[in-house]
Amino acid sequence: MSDLFDKTTNALATSLAMRQLRHNVTSSNIANAETPGYHAKKMDFEGALQRALDLDGMNSLSTSNPEHFAVGGIAVNKARPDIYEDPNGVVNNDGNTVDIEKEMSALSENAVLYKAALQLINKKMAALKYAATEGR
């Protein structure tokens, strides 16, 4: 994102992107609940979000000379979470590990948090619009 937006707006935008990906992973698990041998996937949401944001700059390395290559810090649009098979999944008779109740609960929680982040972004944009139009 450009420098027009603050760290909070960037964090909310990253959160929206990660929540959309989490929605896709959870939806895929639900869609494959009846597929024999399917293993439920899990996403490391919190770790990925923390790496993508790096709000305090503590995870990035600094350089002592402007001619050095910039290292550390992940661009928000390049951050990718770890998606792996859920190690806590209980294997059913057909080899499937999807717990439909757990997945539906996770989907609902994710939807609520997605909507909350979206509302916060809308409020920040409304404040920018108000400031740009000088309250008119």
C-alpha positions in Angstrom: 0.0 0.0 0.0 1.1 3.6 -0.5 2.2 5.9 2.3 -1.3 7.5 2.2 -2.5 4.9 4.7 -1.3 4.3 8.2 -0.1 1.1 9.8 -3.6 0.4 11.1 -5.1 0.5 7.6 -2.3 -1.7 6.3 -2.9 -4.1 9.1 -6.6 -4.3 8.5 -6.0 -4.8 4.7 -3.6 -7.6 5.5 -6.0 -9.1 7.9 -8.8 -9.1 5.3 -6.5 -10.9 2.8 -5.5 -13.5 5.3 -9.1 -14.0 6.4 -10.2 -14.5 2.8 -7.5 -17.2 2.4 -8.6 -18.8 5.7 -12.2 -18.8 4.4 -11.1 -20.6 1.2 -9.2 -23.3 3.2 -12.1 -23.8 5.6 -14.6 -23.9 2.7 -12.5 -26.5 1.0 -12.5 -28.6 4.1 -16.3 -28.4 4.3 -16.7 -29.2 0.6 -14.5 -32.3 1.1 -16.2 -33.5 4.3 -17.6 -36.6 2.5 -14.5 -37.3 0.3 -12.8 -40.6 1.3 -9.2 -40.1 2.3 -9.3 -36.3 2.4 -7.2 -34.8 5.2 -8.4 -31.4 6.5 -6.1 -28.5 6.0 -5.2 -25.9 8.5 -3.7 -22.4 8.1 -1.2 -20.7 10.4 -3.2 -17.5 10.4 -1.7 -15.7 13.4 1.9 -16.4 12.5 1.4 -15.4 8.9 -0.3 -12.2 9.9 2.4 -11.3 12.3 5.1 -11.9 9.7 3.2 -9.9 7.1 2.6 -6.9 9.3 5.9 -6.6 11.2 4.4 -3.3 12.6 7.2 -2.6 14.9 10.0 -3.5 12.5 11.5 -6.0 14.9 11.5 -8.9 12.4 13.4 -7.0 9.7 17.1 -6.5 9.5 18.6 -3.2 8.9 21.6 -2.2 6.8 24.4 0.1 7.8 25.2 1.3 4.3 22.7 2.5 1.7 24.6 0.4 -0.9 23.7 -2.8 1.0 20.8 -4.9 -0.2 17.6 -4.4 1.8 16.8 -7.6 3.8 14.1 -8.8 6.1 10.5 -7.6 6.3 8.0 -9.2 4.1 5.8 -7.2 1.7 2.2 -7.5 2.7 1.2 -8.6 -0.7 3.9 -11.3 -0.8 3.2 -12.8 2.6 1.9 -16.4 2.4 0.7 -18.4 5.3 1.6 -22.0 6.0 -1.2 -24.3 4.9 -0.8 -27.9 6.1 -2.7 -31.0 7.1 -4.4 -30.6 10.5 -2.3 -32.8 12.9 -5.2 -32.9 15.4 -7.7 -34.4 12.9 -9.3 -37.6 13.9 -9.4 -40.2 11.1 -12.9 -41.5 10.3 -13.6 -45.0 8.8 -13.1 -43.7 5.3 -9.8 -42.0 6.1 -11.3 -38.5 6.1 -10.2 -36.1 8.9 -12.8 -33.3 8.5 -14.8 -32.4 11.6 -17.8 -30.6 10.0 -18.9 -28.9 13.3 -15.5 -27.6 14.0 -15.1 -26.3 10.4 -18.5 -24.6 10.4 -17.7 -22.9 13.7 -14.3 -21.7 12.3 -16.1 -20.5 9.2 -18.6 -18.5 11.2 -15.9 -17.0 13.5 -13.8 -16.0 10.5 -16.8 -14.4 8.8 -17.5 -12.2 11.9 -13.9 -11.1 12.2 -13.7 -10.4 8.4 -16.8 -8.2 8.6 -15.4 -6.4 11.7 -12.1 -5.6 9.9 -14.1 -4.4 6.8 -16.2 -2.1 9.0 -13.1 -0.6 10.5 -11.5 0.0 7.1 -14.8 1.7 6.0 -14.7 4.0 9.0 -11.0 4.9 8.4 -11.9 5.6 4.7 -14.9 7.7 5.8 -12.6 9.7 8.1 -10.1 10.3 5.2 -12.9 11.4 3.0 -14.2 13.8 5.6 -10.7 15.2 6.0 -10.2 15.6 2.3 -13.5 17.4 1.8 -12.9 19.5 4.9 -16.2 18.2 6.4 -18.4 19.2 3.5 
